[in-house]
Amino acid sequence: MVALRWGLALVLLGFLAQAQPTPPLRALAEKRGLQIGAAVEPSLLLQEPEYGTVLAREFNLVVAENVMKWGALQTSRGQFNFAAADLLLDFAQKNRMAVRGHTLVWHQQLPRWMYGSFGPAEMEAILREHIQAVVGRYRGRIAYWDVVNEAIGDDARPRLTPFAVLPDYIERAFRLARAADPQAKLFYNDYGAEGLGPKSDAIYALLKGLKEKGVPIDGVGFQAHLDLSFSPTKARMAENLERFARLGLEIHITEMDVRLSGPGSRAERLEKQAQIYQEVLQICLRQPRCKAFTLWGVTDGHSWRAASEPLIFDTDYRPKPAYFALQRALQP
């Protein structure tokens, strides 16, 4: 009976060791000189106390999932609503977290008025007004800005966007952002470019050209919205990141999630999900210019891909195998 009780106690202790996410990812990442972050919906900070608790415990970097996009900030020209963004900034400051601004120029989530018939001069004025207002408001409080987001399409060609009426809108956006906050690091951010391929080639050519023109671009963000079929080795991800590093760019993983879909048992899929998270983080850690690793959300329940359970905490804030995989990768 004593032996049985002792065995049960050991099992319980083992379960608790897995259930308690200690040490937190934040503490481990800071020892490695890495910022580890999550995309945030500020309203949840008010609605669910555990959301803020987990966020502050596990991450030292936050990015607004939606409330700093153009359509959320400036629904009418010249009329800005910063309430939700301010809430996020205040939370970050109280919890000693860096902030990533997302995003200044993107072809989606634009207000209706942005689809007017604007000529180049008017679009330049619109771009200048927005960037000066937004970046200027948070000058000195935001560490990184995704200045231009997803300007290259899946066909590896420049996207058709309202901003394209201004042929050099990308260059202008970066120069305007630098003028509005000389201290913030300025990034180009995109998806589907984690490995070598036509789209990453096009992004590389774009950024190389900008650097050669003296455009103030400091880094590149790889979103890493992945599924269980992704293999960092087969995609030659490390090699891809290295060529961007040789341009003198800082590298961030900016929006990582991994869809839990495909063949196999649930346990097998959870393990594969954990493996991909771990491998991508390891590639980042091995690349000296990779300085940040950010997830696109905190829990599966609040993810934009909620049905596919893509994050490291489940809907009840319990850490999944992917959480412990990141924990292992961050161990010294």
C-alpha positions in Angstrom: 0.0 0.0 0.0 2.8 2.4 0.9 4.6 1.6 -2.4 1.4 2.2 -4.3 0.8 5.6 -2.6 4.5 6.5 -3.3 4.0 5.6 -6.9 0.9 7.6 -7.2 2.6 10.6 -5.6 5.5 10.4 -8.1 3.0 10.3 -11.0 1.2 13.3 -9.6 4.4 15.2 -9.1 5.4 14.4 -12.7 2.0 15.7 -13.9 2.3 18.9 -12.0 5.8 19.4 -13.3 4.3 19.3 -16.9 1.3 21.3 -16.0 3.2 24.2 -14.4 5.0 26.2 -17.2 8.1 27.0 -15.2 10.5 28.6 -15.8 8.4 30.9 -18.1 9.5 31.3 -21.7 10.2 35.0 -21.0 12.9 34.3 -18.4 14.6 31.7 -20.6 14.5 33.9 -23.7 16.0 36.9 -21.8 18.9 34.7 -20.8 19.5 34.0 -24.5 19.2 37.6 -25.5 16.0 36.9 -27.4 12.6 38.7 -27.3 9.7 36.3 -27.3 6.3 37.8 -28.1 2.6 37.4 -28.8 0.0 39.2 -30.8 -2.6 40.8 -28.5 -6.3 41.7 -28.5 -6.4 44.5 -25.9 -10.1 44.0 -25.1 -9.2 40.6 -23.6 -7.0 42.3 -21.1 -10.2 43.7 -19.6 -12.4 40.7 -20.1 -10.2 37.8 -19.0 -7.7 38.4 -16.2 -5.9 35.2 -16.9 -5.1 36.5 -20.4 -3.0 39.3 -19.1 -1.4 37.1 -16.4 -0.2 34.6 -18.9 0.9 37.2 -21.4 3.0 39.1 -18.8 4.5 35.9 -17.4 5.5 34.3 -20.6 6.3 37.1 -23.1 8.5 40.2 -23.1 7.3 41.6 -26.5 3.7 42.3 -27.6 2.2 43.3 -30.9 -1.3 44.4 -31.6 -3.2 41.8 -33.7 -5.6 44.3 -35.2 -6.0 47.6 -33.3 -3.0 49.4 -34.9 -4.0 48.6 -38.5 -5.1 51.5 -40.6 -8.8 50.6 -40.6 -8.9 50.5 -36.8 -7.0 53.7 -36.2 -8.3 56.1 -38.9 -11.8 55.1 -40.0 -12.3 58.6 -41.4 -9.5 60.7 -42.9 -7.9 62.7 -40.1 -10.0 61.2 -37.3 -7.9 58.8 -35.2 -9.0 56.5 -32.4 -6.0 55.4 -30.3 -7.9 54.1 -27.3 -7.3 50.3 -27.8 -3.7 50.9 -28.9 -3.1 53.1 -25.9 -4.4 50.3 -23.6 -1.9 47.9 -25.1 1.0 50.3 -24.8 0.1 51.0 -21.1 0.0 47.2 -20.4 3.4 46.7 -22.0 5.0 49.5 -20.1 3.6 48.3 -16.7 5.0 44.8 -17.5 8.4 45.8 -18.9 7.5 44.5 -22.4 8.7 45.8 -25.7 6.1 46.7 -28.4 6.0 46.0 -32.1 3.8 48.4 -34.1 1.7 46.5 -36.8 1.3 47.8 -39.4 1.6 51.2 -41.2 1.1 50.1 -44.8 -0.9 47.0 -45.8 -3.3 46.3 -48.6 -6.0 44.8 -46.3 -8.1 46.2 -43.4 -8.2 49.7 -44.9 -11.1 52.0 -44.3 -13.5 52.6 -47.2 -12.4 56.1 -47.8 -8.9 54.8 -48.8 -10.4 53.4 -52.0 -11.1 56.8 -53.5 -9.6 58.0 -56.8 -6.4 59.5 -55.5 -3.5 60.7 -57.6 0.1 60.3 -56.6 0.4 63.6 -54.8 -2.8 63.0 -52.8 -1.7 59.5 -51.8 1.7 60.8 -50.7 -0.1 63.3 -48.5 -2.4 60.6 -47.0 0.6 58.4 -46.3 2.5 61.2 -44.7 -0.4 62.3 -42.5 -1.0 58.7 -41.3 2.6 57.8 -40.5 3.3 61.2 -38.8 0.2 60.9 -36.7 0.7 57.2 -35.6 4.4 56.9 -35.4 4.7 60.4 -33.9 2.2 59.6 -31.2 4.2 56.6 -30.0 7.7 58.0 -30.6 10.1 56.5 -28.1 7.6 53.9 -26.9 7.5 51.4 -29.8 10.7 49.4 -30.4 9.8 48.0 -33.9 7.5 49.0 -36.7 6.2 46.8 -39.5 6.3 49.7 -41.9 5.2 47.8 -45.0 3.4 44.5 -44.7 2.9 41.9 -47.5 3.8 44.0 -50.5 4.8 40.9 -52.5 2.0 38.6 -53.7 2.0 34.8 -53.8 3.0 35.1 -57.5 6.2 36.9 -56.4 5.0 40.1 -58.0 4.2 43.5 -56.4 0.6 43.5 -55.1 -2.0 45.8 -56.6 -2.9 48.1 -53.7 -4.4 51.6 -53.3 -0.9 52.7 -52.3 0.6 51.6 -55.7 -0.7 54.8 -57.3 2.5 56.1 -55.7 5.2 54.1 -57.4 7.8 54.5 -54.7 5.3 54.2 -51.8 7.5 51.6 -50.0 10.5 53.8 -50.0 8.5 56.8 -48.9 6.8 54.9 -46.1 10.2 53.9 -44.6 11.6 57.4 -44.9 8.5 58.9 -43.3 8.6 56.4 -40.4 12.3 57.2 -39.8 11.6 60.9 -39.6 8.7 60.3 -37.2 10.7 58.2 -34.8 14.5 57.9 -35.5 14.9 55.4 -32.7 12.4 52.7 -33.7 13.7 49.8 -35.9 11.8 49.6 -39.2 10.8 46.3 -40.7 9.4 44.8 -43.9 7.1 41.9 -42.9 5.6 39.1 -45.1 4.4 35.5 -45.1 5.2 32.5 -47.2 8.9 33.5 -47.4 10.4 31.4 -44.6 12.3 29.2 -47.0 14.0 29.6 -50.3 11.7 30.1 -53.3 10.3 32.6 -55.8 8.5 34.7 -53.2 11.4 34.9 -50.8 13.7 35.7 -53.9 11.4 38.6 -54.8 11.4 39.9 -51.2 15.2 39.6 -51.1 15.6 41.6 -54.3 13.2 44.2 -53.0 15.0 44.7 -49.7 18.5 44.6 -51.4 17.4 47.3 -53.7 16.0 49.5 -50.9 19.3 49.0 -48.9 21.3 50.0 -51.9 19.3 53.2 -52.2 19.9 54.1 -48.6 16.3 53.5 -47.5 16.2 53.3 -43.7 15.1 49.6 -43.4 16.5 47.8 -40.3 15.0 44.4 -40.5 12.8 41.8 -42.1 10.0 39.8 -40.5 9.1 36.3 -41.4 5.5 35.6 -40.4 5.7 31.8 -40.2 2.0 31.0 -40.5 2.7 27.3 -41.0 1.0 23.8 -41.0 2.2 20.4 -40.2 3.6 19.8 -43.7 6.3 22.5 -43.2 9.9 21.3 -42.8 12.5 24.0 -42.0 15.2 21.7 -43.3 13.5 21.0 -46.6 12.6 24.6 -47.0 16.3 25.5 -46.4 15.1 28.1 -43.9 18.5 28.6 -42.2 20.1 29.3 -45.6 17.3 31.8 -46.5 17.6 33.7 -43.2 21.4 33.9 -43.7 21.2 35.7 -47.0 18.9 38.3 -45.5 21.3 38.6 -42.6 24.2 39.3 -45.0 22.2 42.4 -46.2 22.8 43.7 -42.7 19.1 43.2 -41.7 17.9 42.2 -38.3 15.6 39.1 -38.5 12.4 38.4 -36.6 9.9 35.6 -36.6 6.9 37.8 -36.3 3.6 35.8 -36.5 4.2 32.1 -35.9 1.4 29.6 -35.6 1.2 26.0 -36.7 -2.1 24.5 -37.8 -3.0 21.2 -36.2 -4.3 19.5 -39.2 -3.5 16.5 -41.4 -3.2 12.8 -40.9 -2.4 10.9 -37.7 -3.7 10.7 -34.2 -4.2 13.9 -32.1 -1.2 12.9 -30.0 0.9 12.5 -33.2 -0.2 15.8 -34.6 0.5 17.7 -31.3 4.0 16.2 -31.3 4.6 17.2 -34.9 3.3 20.7 -34.1 5.7 20.9 -31.2 8.6 19.7 -33.4 8.0 22.5 -35.9 7.8 25.2 -33.2 11.1 23.9 -31.7 12.9 23.6 -35.1 12.0 27.1 -36.2 13.0 28.6 -32.8 16.3 26.7 -33.0 17.0 28.1 -36.4 16.4 31.6 -35.0 18.7 31.0 -32.1 21.5 29.8 -34.3 21.2 32.9 -36.5 23.1 35.8 -34.7 20.9 38.4 -36.4 17.6 36.8 -35.3 16.5 38.8 -32.3 12.8 38.1 -31.8 10.4 35.2 -32.0 6.7 36.1 -31.9 3.5 34.0 -31.9 0.3 35.2 -33.5 -1.8 35.0 -30.4 -1.7 33.5 -26.9 -4.3 30.7 -26.8 -6.1 28.6 -29.4 -9.4 30.0 -28.3 -8.5 33.5 -29.4 -6.5 32.6 -32.5 -7.6 33.8 -36.0 -7.2 30.1 -36.9 -8.9 28.8 -33.8 -10.4 25.8 -35.4 -7.0 24.4 -36.2 -5.6 24.9 -32.7 -2.3 26.6 -33.9 -0.9 28.0 -30.7 1.1 26.8 -27.6 -1.7 27.3 -25.0 -5.1 25.6 -25.4 -8.5 27.3 -24.9 -8.2 26.9 -21.1 -4.7 28.4 -21.0 -3.0 25.0 -20.5 0.4 24.6 -22.1 0.5 22.2 -25.0 3.5 20.1 -26.1 4.6 23.0 -28.3 5.0 25.1 -25.2 7.4 22.6 -23.6 9.2 22.2 -26.9 10.0 26.0 -26.9 11.0 25.7 -23.3 13.5 23.0 -24.2 14.9 24.9 -27.1 15.5 28.0 -24.9 17.3 26.0 -22.2 21.0 27.1 -22.1 
